[in-house]
Amino acid sequence: MKKDIHPEYRKVVFLDTSSDFKFLSGSTKNSDETIEWEDGNTYPLIRVEISSDTHPFYTGKQKADKVGGRVDRFKKKYNMK
């Protein structure tokens, strides 16, 4: 194997910004932020928008971004029932 071509693999903390869920895992991703983990060590912090804590596949709950479909929005726009 060639030397000095592989990224550095280290432990990092991932933070789900929507639920404040944190987990420690290995990654090659870089970060300027750090956080002190439960074991007392300081690790790089990677912020993510969704994780297993908030993803509908794992939680079984759908997150409704838009209320109603096209027809419902049309009816609301023109005050129809």
TORLUM-202324 format. One record per residue: x, z, y of N, C-alpha, C in turn; residue in one letter. Coordinates in steps of 0.1 Angstrom, whole numbers, plus 5000, padded with zeros to 4 digits. Layout:
XZYXZYXZYA...
This chain:
500850004988500050005000500950005012M500449935023501149935035501050065043K502050115049502050235057501550215071K500950315076500450325090499450215094D498650175084497550075088496150145086I496150255079494850315076494550425087H493250435091492850535101492950675095P493050775103493250905099491850965094E491751015082490551065076490651215078Y489651275085489651425087488251475087R488151605087486751665088486251665102K484951635104484351635117482951695115V482451745126481051795127480151695133V479051665126478051575131476851655137F476451625149475351695155474151605158L473051635152471851555154471251605167D471251515177470851555191469351585192T468551535183467051555184466651685178S467451745169467051875162468151975163S469251945169470452045169470952085155D470651995145471152015131472651975131F473452055125474952025124475352035110K476251945106476851945093478351895094F479151945085480551915084480751815073L481451705077481751605067483051535070S483551445062484751375065484451245071G485351195080485151075088486451025094S486550895097487650845104487350825119T486050855123485650835137486350935146K486650885158487350965168486351025178N486651135184485851205194486751285203S486351295216487051375225486451515226D485251535221484551665220484951735208E485051875209485251955197484252065197T484152135185483252245183483852335173I483552465175484052565165482952575154E483452555142482552565130482352705125W481552725116481252855110482452915103E483352835099484552895092485652935102D485352925115486352965126487252855130G487252735123488152625127487452535137N488252465145487752375155487852235150T486752155150486652025145486151925156Y486451795155485851695164484351695163P483651675174482151665173481651525175L480851475166480251345167478751365169I478151315180476751325183476051205177R474951225169474151125163472651145167V471951035168470551045172469551075160E470051045148469151075136470051115125I469551205117470351245105469251275094S469751325083468851365072467851465076S468151545086467251645091465951585098D466151475104465051415112464551275107T465251215098464851085093463651095084H462651005087461351005080461450995065P462450925060462650915045462951055039F463651135045464051275040462951375044Y462351365055461451465059459951445055T459651315052458351275048457351265059G457851285072456951275083457351155092K456351085097456650975106456651025120Q457550965128457651005142456850895150K455850935157455050835164455650815178A456250705180456750665193455650605202D454950525196453850455204452550505198K451650545206450250585201449350465201V448850425190447950315189448750185188G448050075184448549945182448249865194G448349735192448049635203446549645207R445649645198444249655201443849775208V444449895204444150015211444650015225D445849965227446349955241445549855250R445049745244444249655251442949715255F442249785246441049855249441249965259K442250035259442550135269442750075283K443549965283443849895295442549845302K441649795295440349745301439149835299Y439449955296438350065295437250015285N437649965274436649925263436650035253M435550035245435450135234435350065221K
